[in-house]
């Protein structure tokens, strides 16, 4: 269980006094800091509130599904975490670094895969990766080595020289995940990474993500509206109409709702007697 915020601050003070760690490295290395902390975040588009006092944490080394219907606020939340939108109300921290006060340190520890495809289709897979590596300040030698490593992990080495436009949808998505891993982030966030993919490609993406968590200790947070993507080993954050309805392990969320499975638990959570259209996503 994560330490309380107060005990975490006390731990950091002790480490400073002992000279074990200091400065910006401190926040990243103290284990009591979660991979992602969202505290009282509210965001509106004009008068429409997309997120309303949202708070939750993502533990280090976890594979967490941000589960919600289309329009729940998932993409808005990811836009705030990645600083596409300014977080004006509340606080967001990545490995302890506030994205407003210390954005460089926060983003350096963050890998991102957006819902929309962002590969340059006229470049090869390797060229896409090396260009991205250069943006993160990786030297040519390091970029070459890292590209080879992440492509091998995503089972794409044989496609390294192909133009991105010649890849299948699932392969493109795996390239985007590989690209997001180039700078060795500690937290990987993905916005609906399986949208538009067939069932085999979806399964492949999720298998790779869970293997990354199990084998490297990476933390993964992915947004989805597809209940069959969530399994018993995952953590779950349920977001509905801008509100957090539940957080915890898949099993604990199911048990709390006295449901048979995550689909039943989700349906129970979002049920609104005044809204007959409320239903679990397919």
N, C-alpha and C positions, 0 to 999 in steps of 0.2 A: 504494500500500500504506500502511496506517496506520502511523504512527510507533510505536515501542515506548513503553511506559508511562514508562520512565525519560527518554527524550528528550522526551516530551510535557511532563513535569514541568519539565524544564530549559527548554523553550521558554516555559512560563508564567512561570518565575522571571525570564528575560531581559526579557520584556514588562513585568513589574512594575517592574523596575529602570529600564527606559527610560521609564516613565510612560505607556506607550501604552494600557494597559488595567489595570484593577484591580478588586478586589472580586468580586462575584458575576457581573458581566458577563464577567470573564476566562474562566471555564470554558466559557461558551456560545460565545465567539467564537474560541477557539483551535481551529484546524482539526484538530489531532491527536486531539481528543476524538471518539470515535465517537458516532453518534446514540443508540445503546443499548449498554450494557456489562453483561453478566451474568457474575458471577464466583463460582464455587463455591457456587451456590445449592442448598440442600436444603430440602425441605418435606415434612412427613408429616401424615397424618390418623390420629392415634393411632399404631398400629404399622405402618400402611400407608404406605410411602414413595412419594410421588407424583413427586418430583423428587430426583434423586440426584447431587449435585456437578455441577450444570449450569453450563457456562461457554461463552459465545460473544459475539461483538460483531456489531452491525449498522452498516455503514458509512453515512456521510451520503450522501444522494442515491441510495440504493439501493432497489430493490423486492425484498423478501425474503419468501419463503414459508416459514413454519414448518410443516413437513410431518410428519404423524403420524396413526396410526390413532386412532379414538375411544378415549379412556382413556389416551392416551400421556402426558398431562400438560400439554397445550397451554393449556387453560383455567386450570389452576392457575398456570402461569407468567404468563399475562396478568393474573390476579388479583393476583399479587405486583407486577408492573410498575405496575399502576394503583392499588396500595395498598388494594384491597379486602381483601386478606390482608396481615398483617404479615410482612415478610421477616426471619426470625430468624437464619437461617444463610446467610452469603454477602453479597454486595454487588451492588446494582443501581443503575446511574447512567444518567440521561437527559441527553444533551448535557453530561456531566461532573458533573451534580448528583446527589448521593446521595439516593435516595428516602426514606431514614430520617432523615438529618441535615438535609436541605434540601428537604422535600417540596413546599413552595410553588413554588419555582423549577423543580423537576423537572416537576411536574404542569402548570405554566403552559406548558411547551413540548411537552406531550403532548396529542394528540387521540385519542379512544377511541370505537370502535364495538363494543358488546357483541353477543354472539350472540343473546340474547333481545331482542325488539323493545322499545324504550323510549319511543316517541313517545306523546304524549297524543292519543288518537284523536279527542277532541271539540274539539280546537283545530285551527285552520288550520295549513297548513305554515309560513306566516310567523309566526304566534303561537308555534309550537313553537320556532322559531329565535330569536325575540326574547326569549323567556323564558330560554333557554339563554344568550344573550348577556348578559343582566342578571346571571346567576349568575357570569359571568366578569368583571363590572365594566365592560362596554362601555356607553358612553352611548347615548342614544336615537338620535342622529344617526349615530354610528358603527355601531350595530347594524343600522340600516336599510340603510346602504350595504353593509355586509359581507353581510347576508342576500341582498340583490339580487345581489351578486357571486358568492357561492357557489352560489346557485340557478341562475344563468346557466351557471356552469361545469358543473354537474351536469345541465343541460338540463331544468330544472324550473320555469323562470320562469312558464310558462303555468299551473302548478298552485299557485302561491303562495297563492291565496285559498281553495283547497279544504280541507275537513276531511281530516285524515290518514286517517280510516277509509275514505275513498272511493278511496284510492290502491291500486294493485297492490302485490304484495309487493316487486317490484324497485324501484318508485318509493319505497316507504317506506324501503328500505335506502339509496337515494340521498339521501333527505332526512336520514337519520341521518349519512351521510358529510358532507353539507353542514353539518349542525349541528356536527359534530366539527371542522370547518375554520374556524368563525366566529372564534375567538380567534387565528388564524394560528399554529398549532402548527408545530414543526419536525419532529416525529415523529408519524405516525399509525399506531395499532395497531388491528387489526380481528380479532375472534374469529369464525371461520367466517362471514364476511359473506355468502356465497352459499348457505348452507344453506337448503333448502326452495324455492329458486328454480328456474324452468325454464331451459333451456339458453341462451335468448336473454337473459334477465335476468342470468344469471351472466356471460355474455360482456360485457354492457354494464357491469356493475360493475367487472370486471377492466380493461376498456378505460379507464374513467375513472381508475382508480387508477394505471395506467401512464402516462397522460397527465399526471396531477398530478406524478409523479416527473420526467418528461421536461421539462415546461414550467415548473415552479416550483422544482425542487430539493428538494421535500419528500421525506422518508424514509418508506417504507411497510413495515410488517411485518404480514403477515396470516397467520392460522392456517387450515389446510385439511387435509382428508383426501382431497381429490380431485386425483389426479395430473394430470388433463388441464387443470388450472388453471395449471400451471407451464409456462413457456416458456423458450426458450434464453437470453433476456436477463435472467432473474431470478437472484437469489441464493437459495440453499436452506439451511435448517437442518433436519436430520432428527432428530426426537425420537421415541424408542420406549421405552415402559415406564420413563419417567422419566430416560432417558439420552440424551445427544447422541451420535448415531452418525456424523454427517458434517456439514460446513459448507463453503460455497464456491459458486462459480458452478454453474449447472445442468450445464454442459458438463464442468466439472472433476469433479463428483460422478459423472456417467455414466462418464467416462474412468477414474476411479479404480476403479470396479467392473467395468470392461471390459464394460459393458452397451451395448445398442443405444439405449435411451431411459431417461427418468427412472423409468418404471415398473419396468423391469428392474433398474435400480440400487437402487431402494427395496426391491424384493423380495430382492435379494442382501444388502442391509444388515440387514434384519430377520430373515433366515432363521435358524432355530434347529433343528438336527437333532432335538432332543428335543421340539419343538412342531410337530406336523404341521399345526396350524391356522393358522400364521403365513402371511399372504398380503398382497399389496399391496392398498390400497383401490381401489375401483372408480372 
